Amino acid sequence: MKYKAFHKLSYGLYIIATESNVTDLYYIGNTAFQVTAEPSQIAISSHKKNFTTEKILESGIFSISVLKKEVNTSLIGEFGFMSGADFDKFRNVKTIKSVSGAPIITDSSVAWFDCKVVNSVDVGSHMLIIGEVLDSEVLSGDEPLTYDYYREKYKMLAPKNAPTYIEKEKLENEVVPESESKPEINEEHEHVYNKENGTYTCSICGFQYDPEEGDPSSGIPPGTPFEDLPEDYKCPICNAGKDYFKRD
C-alpha cells in the first residue's frame, strides 16, 4: 500500500466549533463534507480524544467555518495544536451566533455553516458526526484553503488526531512520480541557497523551515539560512521559538 496515495484525496481546512456551559470550543478539521441535499446535511470526523468532540455530542450543535486560502496562520496554531481544555481559544477572534447558538468564527473565513447534530457513528479512533444545516452564509469571494495547499506551503504533516494522520516514517521512503509540468525557476534566488543547509522542522507542530523559500509570512526572504533568522523568530503555525526547531 502506498500511503502517499491518500494525499491525492481532496480536503479543505475548517474551524469546527461548539458551545459549552464552561466556554466556547473549537478545533481545526480537514474533514467536512455534504452528505445529503434534502435535508442539507454535513458530516465531520472528530477524534475521540479531542476535547471538543465530547462537547459537540453533549450540546448537539456545531458550526463550520471555511478558511480562506491566505489564512492567518496564528489561527492554525491555536485551533490545531492547542487544547481548548487549557485556555480560551476565542479570546483573539471575532465570532457571531446564528440559529443553534454555536459560536461561528468569521476571521479568515469565506463561508460558514450552523448545524444541529442528527446522528453520530463510532468509526474507531474518530466519531463521524452528521449535522443538519440550520443556516449558512458566504463571507468572501476569496479562494478557500485546501489541505494540499496548506501541506505544500508549510511542509506540514497531519496532526496525530487528524483523520488523515500518517506516520512520517511511512512516507519518507515512498517515491511519487514527478509532475509533467516543470516548476518555474526564480533566477534571482537560484544560486543563493546552499542545499547543504537543509530544512528545519518545528518539533511542536511539524512546520518545516526551508531556507530556499524563507518565510514570507514572517518577513523572511528566500535564501535566508536558519542560523541567520532573528533570535526572536517564531514558528508561523504554533508560535514556538527557534529552540524548538530541529535540523532534518
URVENJO-V149507 format. One record per residue. N is the residue number from 1. RES is the residue in one small letter. PHI is phi in whole degrees, 0 to 359 (* if undefined). OMEGA is omega as a letter, one per 30 degrees, with the letter a starting at -180 (* if undefined). D_FIRST is the distance of its C-alpha to the first C-alpha in whole Angstrom. Layout:
# URVENJO-V149507
<<N & RES & PHI & OMEGA & D_FIRST> <N & RES & PHI & OMEGA & D_FIRST>>
This chain:
# URVENJO-V149507
<<1 & m & * & l & 0> <2 & k & 262 & a & 4> <3 & y & 290 & a & 6> <4 & k & 291 & l & 9> <5 & a & 299 & l & 9> <6 & f & 295 & l & 10> <7 & h & 290 & a & 13> <8 & k & 275 & l & 14> <9 & l & 287 & a & 15> <10 & s & 267 & l & 19> <11 & y & 221 & l & 21> <12 & g & 254 & l & 24> <13 & l & 230 & a & 26> <14 & y & 223 & l & 28> <15 & i & 256 & l & 31> <16 & i & 260 & a & 31> <17 & a & 226 & l & 35> <18 & t & 212 & a & 37> <19 & e & 254 & l & 40> <20 & s & 234 & l & 41> <21 & n & 286 & l & 45> <22 & v & 263 & a & 44> <23 & t & 199 & l & 43> <24 & d & 282 & a & 40> <25 & l & 230 & l & 37> <26 & y & 199 & l & 34> <27 & y & 208 & l & 30> <28 & i & 275 & l & 28> <29 & g & 230 & l & 25> <30 & n & 242 & l & 22> <31 & t & 232 & l & 22> <32 & a & 211 & a & 25> <33 & f & 210 & l & 25> <34 & q & 286 & a & 28> <35 & v & 248 & l & 28> <36 & t & 215 & l & 31> <37 & a & 262 & a & 34> <38 & e & 230 & f & 37> <39 & p & 287 & l & 37> <40 & s & 289 & a & 35> <41 & q & 228 & l & 32> <42 & i & 235 & l & 30> <43 & a & 253 & l & 27> <44 & i & 236 & l & 26> <45 & s & 243 & a & 23> <46 & s & 231 & a & 25> <47 & h & 296 & a & 24> <48 & k & 298 & a & 26> <49 & k & 276 & l & 27> <50 & n & 291 & l & 28> <51 & f & 301 & a & 32> <52 & t & 291 & a & 32> <53 & t & 302 & l & 30> <54 & e & 301 & a & 33> <55 & k & 287 & l & 36> <56 & i & 296 & a & 34> <57 & l & 292 & l & 34> <58 & e & 289 & a & 38> <59 & s & 281 & a & 39> <60 & g & 76 & l & 38> <61 & i & 219 & l & 37> <62 & f & 198 & l & 35> <63 & s & 239 & l & 35> <64 & i & 233 & l & 33> <65 & s & 253 & a & 34> <66 & v & 274 & a & 32> <67 & l & 284 & l & 32> <68 & k & 276 & a & 33> <69 & k & 303 & l & 31> <70 & e & 266 & a & 33> <71 & v & 287 & l & 33> <72 & n & 290 & a & 35> <73 & t & 296 & l & 33> <74 & s & 296 & l & 35> <75 & l & 296 & l & 34> <76 & i & 299 & a & 30> <77 & g & 297 & a & 31> <78 & e & 287 & a & 34> <79 & f & 284 & a & 32> <80 & g & 264 & a & 28> <81 & f & 231 & l & 29> <82 & m & 230 & a & 32> <83 & s & 274 & l & 33> <84 & g & 291 & l & 36> <85 & a & 284 & a & 37> <86 & d & 263 & a & 38> <87 & f & 200 & a & 40> <88 & d & 278 & a & 41> <89 & k & 290 & a & 38> <90 & f & 274 & a & 41> <91 & r & 294 & a & 43> <92 & n & 243 & a & 43> <93 & v & 236 & l & 41> <94 & k & 273 & l & 43> <95 & t & 227 & l & 43> <96 & i & 228 & l & 44> <97 & k & 226 & a & 44> <98 & s & 237 & a & 44> <99 & v & 295 & a & 45> <100 & s & 284 & a & 43> <101 & g & 96 & l & 44> <102 & a & 291 & l & 40> <103 & p & 293 & a & 40> <104 & i & 237 & a & 39> <105 & i & 272 & a & 38> <106 & t & 258 & l & 40> <107 & d & 296 & l & 39> <108 & s & 57 & a & 37> <109 & s & 246 & l & 36> <110 & v & 256 & l & 36> <111 & a & 195 & l & 36> <112 & w & 214 & l & 36> <113 & f & 228 & l & 36> <114 & d & 249 & a & 38> <115 & c & 228 & l & 36> <116 & k & 246 & a & 37> <117 & v & 290 & l & 35> <118 & v & 243 & l & 35> <119 & n & 194 & l & 32> <120 & s & 211 & a & 29> <121 & v & 227 & l & 27> <122 & d & 281 & a & 25> <123 & v & 243 & l & 21> <124 & g & 106 & a & 20> <125 & s & 288 & a & 21> <126 & h & 236 & l & 22> <127 & m & 253 & l & 25> <128 & l & 269 & a & 25> <129 & i & 247 & a & 28> <130 & i & 253 & a & 30> <131 & g & 236 & l & 33> <132 & e & 275 & a & 36> <133 & v & 283 & l & 37> <134 & l & 268 & a & 40> <135 & d & 199 & l & 41> <136 & s & 202 & a & 39> <137 & e & 204 & l & 40> <138 & v & 260 & a & 39> <139 & l & 258 & a & 41> <140 & s & 204 & l & 40> <141 & g & 269 & l & 39> <142 & d & 295 & l & 37> <143 & e & 292 & l & 33> <144 & p & 285 & l & 31> <145 & l & 283 & l & 28> <146 & t & 254 & a & 24> <147 & y & 294 & l & 22> <148 & d & 296 & l & 20> <149 & y & 296 & a & 24> <150 & y & 300 & a & 24> <151 & r & 294 & a & 21> <152 & e & 286 & a & 22> <153 & k & 291 & a & 26> <154 & y & 256 & l & 26> <155 & k & 53 & a & 23> <156 & m & 263 & l & 22> <157 & l & 261 & l & 19> <158 & a & 293 & l & 19> <159 & p & 300 & a & 21> <160 & k & 299 & a & 20> <161 & n & 271 & l & 22> <162 & a & 283 & l & 20> <163 & p & 299 & a & 18> <164 & t & 264 & a & 15> <165 & y & 296 & l & 15> <166 & i & 226 & a & 12> <167 & e & 299 & a & 14> <168 & k & 304 & a & 15> <169 & e & 298 & a & 14> <170 & k & 285 & a & 10> <171 & l & 266 & a & 11> <172 & e & 297 & a & 14> <173 & n & 263 & l & 12> <174 & e & 272 & a & 10> <175 & v & 256 & l & 12> <176 & v & 253 & l & 13> <177 & p & 305 & a & 16> <178 & e & 291 & l & 19> <179 & s & 293 & l & 21> <180 & e & 290 & l & 24> <181 & s & 269 & a & 26> <182 & k & 269 & l & 27> <183 & p & 293 & l & 28> <184 & e & 287 & a & 32> <185 & i & 261 & l & 34> <186 & n & 276 & a & 36> <187 & e & 297 & a & 39> <188 & e & 300 & a & 41> <189 & h & 246 & a & 38> <190 & e & 300 & a & 37> <191 & h & 250 & a & 38> <192 & v & 282 & a & 39> <193 & y & 265 & l & 35> <194 & n & 260 & a & 35> <195 & k & 302 & a & 31> <196 & e & 294 & l & 32> <197 & n & 295 & l & 33> <198 & g & 70 & l & 29> <199 & t & 255 & a & 28> <200 & y & 233 & a & 29> <201 & t & 250 & l & 27> <202 & c & 290 & a & 28> <203 & s & 285 & l & 28> <204 & i & 274 & a & 28> <205 & c & 244 & l & 26> <206 & g & 93 & l & 24> <207 & f & 301 & l & 26> <208 & q & 251 & l & 26> <209 & y & 270 & l & 29> <210 & d & 251 & a & 29> <211 & p & 305 & a & 33> <212 & e & 297 & a & 32> <213 & e & 263 & a & 32> <214 & g & 67 & l & 34> <215 & d & 217 & a & 34> <216 & p & 305 & a & 36> <217 & s & 296 & l & 36> <218 & s & 251 & l & 38> <219 & g & 79 & a & 40> <220 & i & 262 & a & 39> <221 & p & 287 & l & 39> <222 & p & 303 & l & 36> <223 & g & 88 & a & 37> <224 & t & 269 & l & 38> <225 & p & 299 & a & 37> <226 & f & 302 & a & 36> <227 & e & 296 & a & 39> <228 & d & 268 & l & 41> <229 & l & 293 & l & 40> <230 & p & 303 & a & 43> <231 & e & 297 & l & 43> <232 & d & 265 & l & 43> <233 & y & 299 & l & 39> <234 & k & 239 & l & 37> <235 & c & 302 & a & 33> <236 & p & 291 & a & 33> <237 & i & 264 & a & 31> <238 & c & 245 & l & 32> <239 & n & 72 & l & 35> <240 & a & 286 & a & 35> <241 & g & 282 & a & 37> <242 & k & 301 & a & 36> <243 & d & 298 & a & 36> <244 & y & 271 & l & 33> <245 & f & 269 & l & 31> <246 & k & 241 & l & 30> <247 & r & 290 & a & 29> <248 & d & 280 & * & 26>>
